[in-house]
Amino acid sequence: MFAVLFRLWLLTDHRNLYQPIRTNIEVLMAFSLKKRDFLLVGIAIVILAFLWQAPPESTSRVPYDNDHRQFYDIVKNDGKKAAEKFCEECHNKDAVPFPEGHPAKYRCLFCHKMQSP
């Protein structure tokens, strides 16, 4: 309601405060949609359609078990980077190997989210 009143106020001639508000046709023409409005709506629809097609999250979460429970406390107290320093102690070629094509090892918690305890 405020926006309509504000636009009507903009349509008045402020040099003469007693001049009547413009006719209904002039008001409707001021609110008409332009080519850029349709372009903006089209871009918004394309972006929403792209985001709707995004695949579901497929990266496994850090389990909340006896092996990983201590890292939940580290993340809570010191942050993710402090906890990531300990990942390679177990996750290496000898103990728990990375799958083929796995990205850099120093940013584990960037992809692998913590579960809710």
C-alpha positions, 0 to 999 in steps of 0.5 A: 500500500505504501509503495502505491501511495509513494508512486502516486506521490511521485506522479504529482507535480510538486510545484503546485500541491493543489493539482489533482492526481493524474488520471487512471490511465496515466497511473497504469502506464507508469506501472506497465512492465518493460522488456527488462522486467521480463528479462529479469524474471526469465533469468530468475527462472533459469537460475531457480531451474538450475539450482533445482536440478542440483544433485543431492549431497553424496559426500559421506559424513564424519561418523560419530563413533569412538574413533572420531568422537574426539574430533567433534570436540576439537572442531567445537573448541578449535575449529575445523582446520585444527581437527583436519591435522589429525585425519592423515593419521588414519586416512592414508595409503596403509590404514584407510586409503582414499578412493581414486580421484579423491581431492586434496587431503588437507581440507577434509572437513570442507566436504565431509560434514560433521554429523549431529551427535 
